[in-house]
């Protein structure tokens, strides 16, 4: 069976749109970004029963607090865990947005400078994490500890012994590439 000129034209438009959107995504991606740790998909007990897959991840980012060229370059850290199995497609279902209660503690150590820090955050819903944590430029050891609970959490692990789960992932992160950060964007 021969394809009609209409279907060929549609395929050409579809292929062109796909290539254009891929080019747009590459053009919008931050060029001055260091290695990112690959996401790790971890099954974790869900407070209402069963398991949900949580994607743990972390990355270092080139950052200028006052804008590029207006101040010194900083390295910041973002780390999070995202519930891949939560169904957020129904806007009338509030459960995935307000449940479960989450907490995360992100500990980091800069291998090059010896600096270290810790940040604990609380959320509800499908994601918990930190961003824009200034670590100083250098390779990092990052520990992400997440607790999900049917009851409010006050710190990872400090929840009722029922209907809760805690998991920890450790990432070794490369330093940002200063030359790439200082170079042109795009």
N, C-alpha and C positions, 0 to 999 in steps of 0.2 A: 504494500500500500504506500502511495506517495504522500508525503506531507504537503499540505496546501501552503500557498504563499502566506496566508494569514497565520497558520500555526508556526511557520518558519519565522515570520516577523515577530510573533509573540515570544518565541524562544530567544530570538536575538535581543529583544527588549529586556526579557528576564535576565539573560546572561549579562547584558550591559549594566542593568541595575545592580546585579550581584557584584560585578567588578567595581562599579562606582561606590557601592556601599562599603566594600572591603577597603578601597582606597581612602574613603572618608574616615573609616575607623582607624586606619594606620596614621592618617594625617592628624587626627585628634588625640592619638595616644601620646602620653608624655614622653618625649624623646630623652629627657634627662632623668631617666629612672634606672636604678641599679637592679641587680638580680632580684627576682622575686622568688620566694620559696613556693614550690608547687603546693596547691591545696591538697590536703589529706582528708579523704572521706572516711569518717570513723562512725561505726554504729554506736549509738548511745541510747540507753533506756529513756523512754518518753514517759513523763509523769502520769499520763492517763493510761499507760499500758503499752506494751510492745516496744519497738525500737524506731528511732528516726536516724537517718544518716546526717551527721554534722560535718560540714566542710570547714576544717581549721586552716587558716592561712596567715601569712605575715609577709611584709615587704618593707624595704627601705626606699626612701624617696628623697630626691633633691628638693630643697626648700629654701626660699628667701623670704624671711618674715616681712620685709618691706618691699618686695618685688625684685625680680632679677635685675642686677646692676645697681640696686639702691642699697645694698648691704651685703654682709658676708654670707656665704653659702652655709647652710645647715643640712644635717642629715636627720630625717624624721622617720619614725617607725609607725606603721599601721598593722594591727593584728586583730583577727576576729574569728568567730565561728558562726556559720549560717546553716539553718535547718533546711536541707534539700527536700525533705519529705512533707513539709508543711504546705497545705493547700490554701494559697492566698488568692485563688482565682475568683472566688465568690465574695464580692464586696459587702454582701449582707451578712456574712458569717464573721462575727467579731473575734471568735476564739483564737485563730492564728495570730491576731494582732495584739491581743492582751494576755495570752497564755502561751507558754508557761512563764514563770518568773525565772529570770536568768541573772547570773553574776559571772564576771570574769576577772581574773587577776592576770596581768601581763607583767612578768619580770624580765628584765634585760640586763646584760652585762656587755660592755664594749671591751673586746679583747685588746684593742690597740691603746686605749686610754685608761682602762681600769675603772671607768665610770660605770655606775649601775643605777637602776631605778625600778620602781614598781608602781603600777596603777591598777586600781580596782574600780569596776563600773557595774551598774545594775540596769537591766532593761526588762521589758516584757516582749513577747513575740518571737520572731524567727531569727533574730540576729543579736549578738552581743560582741563588743570589741572596743578597741581604742584606736585613735588616729592622731597624727601630728604630735607624737611624743618625740621631743628633741633628745637625741642620744649622743650627739657628737659624732664626728666622722670616724668610722672604723668598723671592723667586722663585729657582728653581734651574736650572742647566744640569747635566744628568746624562748621563754616558757609561757605557754598560754593554758591556763586552768579555767575550765568552764563548769559551772553548776547549773542544772535545770531542775526546777522544782514546782510542785503544785502549790506550794506555799511561798510567801515572800522570803527572799534570801538576803542575808546581811553580809555574807562573804562566801566565797567558794568553800563548800564543805560544812558551812554552819546552817544547815537546814534540818528539818525533821528527818529522822532515819527512814521514813517511808515516802514514797512518791517523789524521789529525787535521785539524781545521778551526777557524778562529778568525773571529769576526764581531763588529763593533761597531755599536751603535745609540746615537744621541744624542737626548735628550729635553729639551725646555724645559718646566719645571714651574712652575705658579702657586703662590704662597704660600698657606698655609692662610688661611681667613677667620676671623680672631680673634673677631669678633662672633658668628659662627655657632658656633664652638667653645665659647664661653662661655655660649651660650644653652642652653635646655632640650634634653635628648636625647629624641627620639621624635617 
